[in-house]
Amino acid sequence: AVLIKRIHITKRDLFYTDVKLFVDQSESDGVLDDVATMIGCTRSNLHVVASDKGLVVGRISFYEDGDFIDCTKMGVGGKAIPPYIDKIENIESDAEFILLVEKEAAYMRMAEDRFYQRYPCIVITAKGQPDVATRMFLSRITAELKIPVLALVDSDPYGLKILSVYMSGSKNMSYDSASLTTPDIKWLGLRPSDLNRYDLPEQCRLKMTENDIKTGKELLQEAFITQNPLWVKELQRMVKTKEKAEIQALSSFGFQYVTEVYLPRKLREGDWI
């Protein structure tokens, strides 16, 4: 009925079609994934989408279901990334790169400071663990615009795990990986070597837990790390020093330090790996 009427529903809507049958949403999600795998299509092809979570702001415009969207004129917070990527068309941009940001707080800093006006770029965040819509949107605009993706994540194993989902997908959605992944993402920051390079104060550095160290060592075996010797070197440094830091730690130098000093210097020096 959904496909015939050409409408989209959320995974939660699907669950509520028979709560007594499914009992828990993970059950209906599993059935949906099984059907998509069986047919050989994506969940979005079935018009079932996750609730929107990601945000985009900056030098990109497109038509969304017939409406013109200019992401330089969407207010301070930017535009919510729609869960139905198939309704986006005529993507245009004069951006030189895409800035992929892990944390919403760092994204809001860039959006409010209109960072994209000084440095032609598109700023995207999924507010932590990336949702399907944000991954699909990033994959599509990267393919169409053919510009580099620079990532700004926390200097900890979790930040790298988030990058791995963008780059190689999540294991439970491997059938849908082609439209969801962006294999070539450059690690801009916050990198373990930045902690000393930018003289991050001791009180802003956190000691890694035993679980952090274990995760870090496991990541050293992952393909997305091993294929880049410089990433290996940075992660080895993190595990050896047992120190981690969040992007927000840069605010110890001033709330606009990230947009006025850190990022401009990084971009000027071409300091990404």
Buried (B, 14 or more C-beta within 10 A) or exposed (E): EEEEEEEBBBBEEBBEEEEEEBEEBEEBBEBBBEEBEEEEEBBBBBBBBBEBBBBBBBBBBBBBEEEEBEBBEBEEEBBBBBBBBBBBEEBEBEBBBBBBBBBBBBBBBBBEBEBBEEBBBBBBBBBEEBBBBBBBBBBBBBEEBEBBBBBBBBBBBBBBBBBBBBBBBBEEBEBBBEBBBBBEBBBBBBBBBBBEEBEBEEEBBBEBEEEBBEBBEEBBEBEBBEEBEEBBBBBBBBBEBBBBBBBBBBBEBEEBBBBBBBBBEBBEEEBBE
